[in-house]
């Protein structure tokens, strides 16, 4: 079966540019800037909020490293003893969990002690 198709219009009959185009008088730079702003608004993730630490408990910034490590070691030793004592009051499944936590604290204490050993003593005049 033959289908009749109309001839396309002559190219001379088409206008070369649309005189009513809304974009002909606009600056391409301004269009590009507007497109960038729109893309940033919809596609760019928002910046994470600035984290401000609580000032309730603040460690003085002028404390030396040796003092900080010594305090951390004492705190971890205390936590290890408390966990060990509390584990003695519990039944087997909970006791094992608590003793595992106590072991992790004790390993942290050993690492802090090693850091203390590696510190060079300050030279005194």
C-alpha positions in Angstrom: 0.0 0.0 0.0 1.3 3.4 -0.9 1.0 6.2 1.6 0.8 9.8 0.3 3.2 12.2 2.1 3.1 15.9 1.5 6.2 17.6 0.2 8.2 19.5 2.9 7.9 23.3 2.7 10.6 25.1 0.7 13.5 26.3 2.9 13.2 29.7 1.4 9.8 30.0 3.0 11.1 29.6 6.6 12.4 32.7 8.4 16.1 32.6 9.3 15.5 33.6 12.9 12.6 34.0 15.2 12.1 37.7 15.8 10.0 37.0 18.9 12.7 34.8 20.7 12.9 35.8 24.3 16.6 34.9 24.4 17.9 37.0 21.6 18.4 40.1 23.8 19.9 38.3 26.8 23.5 38.1 27.7 24.8 34.4 27.4 27.0 35.0 30.4 24.0 35.9 32.6 22.1 32.9 31.3 25.0 30.6 32.2 25.3 32.1 35.7 21.6 31.7 36.2 21.8 28.0 35.1 24.8 27.4 37.4 22.9 28.9 40.4 19.8 26.8 39.6 21.9 23.6 39.3 23.8 24.4 42.5 20.5 25.0 44.3 19.0 21.7 43.3 22.0 19.4 43.0 24.8 20.7 45.3 24.6 19.2 48.8 24.3 21.7 51.6 27.5 22.5 53.5 27.6 20.6 56.8 26.9 22.8 59.8 29.9 24.0 61.7 30.5 21.8 64.8 30.9 23.8 67.9 32.1 21.7 70.8 30.3 22.0 74.1 32.2 24.2 76.6 30.8 22.3 79.6 33.9 20.1 79.9 37.0 21.7 78.3 40.5 20.5 78.6 42.9 23.4 79.0 44.9 23.8 75.8 48.2 24.5 77.7 48.3 21.1 79.4 51.4 19.1 78.3 51.1 15.7 76.6 52.6 13.7 79.5 50.0 15.0 81.9 47.1 14.2 79.5 48.4 10.7 78.9 48.9 10.1 82.7 45.4 11.2 83.4 44.0 9.0 80.6 45.9 6.0 82.0 44.5 6.6 85.5 41.0 6.9 84.1 41.3 3.7 82.1 42.7 1.8 85.1 39.8 3.0 87.2 37.3 2.0 84.5 39.0 -1.4 84.2 38.6 -2.0 87.9 35.0 -0.9 88.0 34.1 -3.2 85.0 35.9 -6.1 86.7 34.1 -5.6 90.0 30.7 -5.3 88.2 31.4 -8.4 86.1 31.7 -10.4 89.4 28.1 -9.6 90.2 26.6 -10.8 86.9 25.7 -14.2 85.4 27.7 -15.8 82.7 26.5 -14.3 79.4 26.5 -10.7 80.7 29.7 -11.3 82.7 31.5 -12.4 79.5 30.4 -9.3 77.7 31.5 -7.0 80.5 34.9 -8.8 80.8 35.3 -8.3 77.0 34.7 -4.6 77.5 37.1 -4.6 80.5 39.8 -6.2 78.3 39.4 -3.5 75.6 39.8 -0.8 78.3 42.9 -2.6 79.7 44.4 -2.8 76.2 43.8 0.9 75.8 45.5 1.5 79.1 48.5 -0.5 78.0 48.8 1.6 74.8 48.6 4.8 76.8 51.3 3.5 79.1 53.5 2.7 76.1 53.0 6.2 74.8 54.1 7.6 78.2 57.2 5.4 78.0 58.0 6.7 74.5 57.8 10.4 75.5 61.1 12.1 75.9 61.4 13.7 79.3 61.5 17.5 79.1 64.9 19.0 79.6 65.1 21.2 82.7 67.6 24.0 82.9 
